[in-house]
Amino acid sequence: MRCSRESAPLRRDCAIEQTQSERGLILTVRHADGGFHRLLVTRDGRGVVAADGAEPARVTIAEPGTIDVAIGSDRYRLPATIKAAR
């Protein structure tokens, strides 16, 4: 998993925690500087959505097996199972 803040290049200095909640699987992505975002893994093909906060998560397919997630000026590249379009 890679991340960046304020449009910096993607780096591998983030940590990710998984927690199961009544809403589903929550990913907490933590930056080395202490910042974090919580993402809810969806089952409807969108990938993830912001689990809290005012800014939505923007998700795009980055390369095979990964998605880019942007929330404000923070970016994440996460592994993902990408299904073929029908």
C-alpha positions in Angstrom: 0.0 0.0 0.0 1.3 3.4 -0.9 0.2 6.9 0.2 1.0 10.6 -0.2 0.0 13.9 1.4 -0.3 17.3 -0.3 0.5 16.0 -3.8 3.8 14.4 -2.8 4.9 11.3 -4.7 3.4 8.0 -3.4 5.5 6.4 -0.7 5.3 3.2 1.3 5.3 4.8 4.8 1.6 4.3 5.6 0.1 1.6 7.8 -3.3 0.1 7.3 -5.6 -1.5 9.9 -8.7 -3.6 9.2 -11.7 -3.6 11.6 -15.0 -5.3 11.1 -18.0 -3.1 12.0 -21.8 -3.4 11.7 -21.4 -1.3 8.5 -18.8 -3.7 7.0 -15.0 -3.8 6.7 -13.3 -0.5 7.7 -9.8 0.3 6.6 -7.9 2.9 8.7 -5.0 4.2 6.7 -2.4 6.0 8.9 0.2 8.4 7.6 3.7 8.5 9.2 2.9 12.0 10.5 -0.2 10.8 12.5 -2.9 11.7 10.0 -5.4 9.1 9.0 -8.6 8.3 7.0 -11.1 5.6 7.5 -12.5 3.9 4.4 -15.5 1.5 4.2 -15.1 -1.3 1.7 -18.2 -1.6 -0.4 -19.8 -4.6 -2.0 -21.5 -2.7 -4.9 -18.4 -2.3 -7.1 -17.3 1.2 -6.0 -14.4 -0.2 -4.0 -14.3 2.1 -1.0 -16.1 5.2 0.3 -15.1 7.6 3.1 -16.3 6.1 6.4 -16.3 9.4 8.2 -15.4 13.0 7.5 -16.9 15.6 5.2 -14.8 14.9 2.0 -15.8 12.0 -0.3 -13.4 9.4 -1.5 -12.7 9.5 -5.2 -11.8 6.0 -6.6 -10.1 5.2 -9.9 -8.5 2.1 -11.3 -4.7 2.6 -11.2 -3.2 -0.5 -12.7 -4.2 -4.2 -12.7 -5.0 -5.2 -9.1 -4.9 -1.7 -7.6 -7.1 1.4 -7.1 -6.2 5.0 -6.4 -8.2 6.6 -3.6 -8.1 10.4 -3.2 -9.6 12.2 -0.2 -8.8 15.9 -0.3 -5.1 16.2 -1.0 -4.3 12.7 0.4 -3.9 9.8 -2.0 -3.7 6.1 -1.5 -2.9 3.2 -3.8 -4.6 0.1 -2.5 -4.7 -3.5 -3.6 -8.2 -4.4 -5.0 -10.0 -7.2 -6.8 -11.2 -5.5 -10.0 -14.0 -7.4 -11.8 -14.3 -7.2 -15.6 -17.1 -5.0 -16.9 -20.1 -7.0 -18.3 
